[in-house]
Amino acid sequence: MFPLNHYKFDLKINYLIISIKKMFKILGLISLSTQSLSQPVNGDIMPVYDYHPIGGDNDANGCLISAGYSWCEANSECIRSWITPCEDNFNGCSDCLSKQQKGMNIACPTECNLIIDQLPVAIDPMEVPSLYPSIPMPPPPMPMPPMPPHPVDPLPCPEVMCMMYCENGFQLDDSGCNMCSCLSPIPMAPHQIIDMLNPVADIPGECPIPYTTCNNDYVCPKVTEVTHCSQDGISGYTTYQLSLVIQNPTVRNIYAIYGDSQFGDHPMSFPPAYQGTSIYDSNLGGVSPVIIAINRDGAYDSWLTIGITDGDKNNQLASVGIDFNSWTDTVGIYTTNAAVFLMDSDEDITQEPEHIIAQITIRDDQVEDVIVNVQGKLHCSKIVMGQCLDTAPQTWQETQITFHLEKPQVANPNVIPDRCLSWFDGCNTCRVSNGNLMGCTRMMCFREDNPHCLSFDMNGH
């Protein structure tokens, strides 16, 4: 029989052996789980991720990102989200219209524009009424009381002589009598205003580029010379501003110029043009007047825009698909997959009928055409609770609008133009003050050239 102390020692040994075996089992399980969860690290302590560059030519679905296309799973195609509705971007009409109101630039299905003539009759199961469930519709207007009968024998008008002249006539009171107050002028259509401000008649000493209306549905092209008879700018160049003049009162705004081939061949084309050499020169939105005051050549830089000409200080403009670095005085822009656009397509940049879209400075001997396509939004004819319920599309397009650029000619070369400081009369050079010749050289000429201004006063340009 073993001693009691020896027996207790054996129990301790057995207990230690069992504990060590359990510990090795736990370590084995930890090793297996670590191997199953670990990933190859390629010799580094950080995991390797497969990054894909952003902004490449095509995404994983083959959509051209640089042209604004993205993949729509619901339509199974590449779309521009602000033109083609995609159910990936919204959940029903109410969600889509709400996102548009909050500034998201997406297109909604045409059925979201159904007019609700009577409530609670449902027109669309997605429901415009559900946008404002707690606001009751206003009651129908009360009938107007009948107008009082007009007197059969009105009193004669008093013999009052108005000591004033009214170009559009006088206002009349209820009795048809003169009130000695002038009528307001009759509003003119936008194109009539432009015609009035830009008469076709030639102005002596000037180089007019007359504007005339066109047969387009929405806008017409207009060319304005920034320089003065190809003088007063970059030597050997003429600077033009290109505008679109709205002639359809249903047009609300212009938010994009573009080139496209998706629905036909509609290229956008700009000729080779002078580009400023200053670091402050711009490709979009013009040049700030502050910069022009420092660097006068900035006034003749070439750029594209939508109504903004002061340098786009609020970053309202963007472009896609245009390589401005390749636009020089020897290489132009030709694209069927690019655009210049407003970041907010609902924004009205100007209330005027004329929208500047580009400034181009080209060589005097160049004769060029600029071609653009343009898109904008229409006024809504039916608004209920702040929501447009027109059934017709709310956007408009005009394609292949052409601007013709050719060096302007002096209307009357024998008349000294405004701001001219030095005048060449065809033979001698003369000093000019307020349009009058003050002194000329006295050279003998065997033939006379065309008279023209040699230099202009730059103050106030």
QUIDAVEN-V761546 format. One record per pair of residues at least 24 apart in sequence whose C-alpha atoms are under 8 Angstrom apart, sorted by the first residue. I is the first residue (numbers start at 1). GAP is how many residues later the second one is. If there is no record, write none. Layout:
BEGIN
i-><I:I>
gap-><GAP:GAP>
END
This chain:
BEGIN
i-><66:66:67:67:67:67:67:68:81:81:81:82:82:83:84:85:92:93:93:93:94:94:94:94:94:103:105:105:110:110:110:111:112:113:113:113:113:113:114:114:114:115:115:115:116:189:190:190:190:190:191:191:191:191:202:203:203:204:204:204:204:204:204:205:205:205:205:205:205:205:205:205:206:206:206:206:207:207:207:207:208:208:208:208:209:216:217:217:217:218:218:218:218:218:219:219:219:219:219:219:220:220:220:220:220:221:221:221:221:222:223:223:223:226:229:229:229:229:230:230:230:231:231:231:231:232:232:232:233:233:234:234:236:236:237:237:237:237:238:238:238:238:238:239:239:239:239:239:240:240:240:240:241:241:241:241:241:242:242:242:242:242:242:243:243:243:243:243:244:244:244:244:245:245:245:246:246:247:250:250:251:251:251:251:251:252:252:252:252:252:253:253:253:253:253:253:253:254:254:254:254:254:254:254:255:255:255:255:255:255:255:255:255:255:255:256:256:256:256:256:256:256:256:257:257:257:257:257:257:257:257:258:258:258:258:258:258:258:258:259:259:259:259:259:259:259:260:260:260:260:261:261:265:266:266:266:266:267:267:267:267:267:267:267:267:268:268:268:268:268:268:268:268:268:269:269:269:269:269:269:269:270:270:270:270:270:270:271:271:271:271:271:271:271:272:272:272:272:272:272:272:272:273:273:273:273:273:273:273:273:273:273:273:274:274:274:274:274:274:274:275:275:275:275:275:276:276:276:282:283:284:284:284:284:285:285:285:285:285:286:286:286:286:287:300:300:300:301:301:301:302:302:302:302:303:303:303:304:304:304:304:305:305:305:305:305:306:306:306:306:306:306:306:306:307:307:307:307:307:308:308:309:316:316:316:317:317:317:318:318:329:345:345:346:364:364:365:366:366:367:367:367:367:368:368:368:369:369:369:369:370:370:370:370:371:371:371:371:372:372:372:372:373:373:373:373:373:374:374:413:413:413:414:416:416:417:419:419:419:420:420:420:420:420:421:421:421:421:421:422:422:422:422:423:423:423:423:423:424:424:424:424:425:425:425:425:426:426:426>
gap-><254:255:253:254:270:271:272:252:24:25:26:24:25:24:24:24:34:33:34:35:32:33:34:36:37:241:239:240:281:282:283:280:277:275:276:277:278:279:275:276:277:274:275:276:273:58:55:56:57:163:54:55:56:162:209:208:209:206:207:208:209:211:213:205:206:207:208:209:210:211:212:213:204:205:206:211:201:202:203:204:200:201:202:203:199:182:30:31:181:28:29:30:33:180:25:26:27:28:29:179:24:25:26:27:181:24:180:181:182:181:180:181:182:74:178:179:180:181:134:177:178:222:223:224:225:223:224:226:64:67:63:66:127:128:124:125:126:127:123:124:125:126:169:61:120:121:122:123:119:120:121:165:115:116:117:118:119:114:115:116:117:118:161:111:112:113:114:115:110:111:112:113:108:109:110:107:108:106:128:129:125:126:127:128:145:96:124:125:126:127:93:94:95:96:123:124:125:52:94:101:120:121:122:123:51:86:87:89:90:91:92:119:120:121:122:50:83:84:85:86:118:119:120:49:82:83:84:115:116:117:118:78:79:80:81:82:114:115:116:76:77:78:79:80:113:114:75:76:77:78:75:76:71:70:107:133:134:67:68:69:70:104:105:106:133:65:66:67:68:102:103:104:105:132:63:64:65:66:101:102:103:62:63:64:99:100:101:60:61:62:91:97:98:99:55:56:57:58:59:60:61:90:29:54:55:56:57:58:59:87:88:89:90:27:28:54:55:86:87:88:26:27:52:53:54:24:25:26:29:41:27:28:33:34:24:25:26:27:32:24:25:26:73:24:59:60:61:58:59:60:56:57:58:59:55:56:57:36:53:54:55:35:36:51:52:53:34:35:36:43:49:50:51:52:42:43:48:49:50:41:48:47:26:27:28:24:25:26:24:25:33:31:32:31:42:43:42:40:41:37:38:39:40:36:37:38:33:34:35:36:32:33:34:35:29:30:31:32:27:28:29:30:24:25:26:27:28:24:25:37:38:39:37:36:37:36:37:38:39:33:34:35:36:37:32:33:34:35:36:31:32:33:34:28:29:30:31:32:27:28:29:30:24:25:26:27:24:25:26>
END
